[in-house]
Every structure is written in structure tokens, then in C-alpha cells.
């Protein structure tokens, strides 16, 4: 876990004794792991994401290629469309048959909500509870905010989920005002 300063110190210590890192998940936490590992001397870093392209939930494929190019120029390999099937000491075996050697692993895979409790309620959901730009759902009087909200992002003009504390706090405030 990365929840406290002690957790961060343990990660930095592990990075200091490692030459190869595997990062599972390419979201914000995965990128933080990559940065931490790079800054602490790890030169062989691989990021593994299950989506068809890097940041597919946030970027179009062409923009993703630009971001991957920047990562690769900085010595960070990105493997997409695959996931870990099993671990053995110092090795990860992927579902597509790749073997990735590592000394340290960072896992930033996020969460997946179970919204089945909304079945029959009429509230629309997919990866999260669908809302408009005001965080209103399709059912009058019901709002969603934070990690569970799949909100209409007016900048990117698409539904979006942003699972971080700052977003949850600001959305909670917005929902309160909109109610």
C-alpha cells in the first residue's frame, strides 16, 4: 500500500535495492511508481496495462502514442492489452505468454465498483454511476460524486471517471450546491 510516509519510505528502500521494476496498471498511481523507481536508480522499468492502448479511458489512441513515446524516451517500456496470469519468484507470466523479470513490483490497478445493487432502480451505470456535467443521474433527485461517478467531462466531451481524493472532495461540494 501507499497510504503513509512509512509506506513511501519502504517503497523507496525497495527501489534502492532493485534493478528491474514491473508496474501493473498505467493510471496515475502507476505513473507515480514509474517516476519513483526511475528517480531511485531503476533503469529497467516495464508498465503493463490491460487496456488496448495506454490511457484508453482518458485519451484517444493518437494522443496515447505521444504519451507512450515520452515514457519510452525516458526508458519506461509500456506493454498494452495484457495482464499478469501468475507470479513466480522474480518473474511475472502474462496471459499472452510473455515473461517479465523483476526485482520490485508496483501495483496501481484502481478499483472496480459493483453497481449491481442499482439493478431495477432505473439509475444508469457502466464503469460508474452515469451522470451529466452537474453530477445528476438520469433519475430525478439522484446524484453521484467521487470514485463511483462516471461524469460528463465537458473538456473532453465524454463520460469520465476520476478516482482521486481531490476530485471526490470537489464533486461532493458541487453535488451539495446542485441539490
Secondary structure, 3 states (H helix, E strand, C coil): CCCCHHHHHHHHHHHHCCCEEEEECCCHHHHHHHHHHHHCCCCEEEEECCCCCCCCCCCCHHHHHHHHHHHHHCCEEEECCCCEEEEECCEEEECCCCEEECCEEEECCCCCCCCHHHCCCCCCECCCEECCCCCECCCCCCECCHHHEEEEECCCCEEECCCCHHHHHHHHHHHHHHC
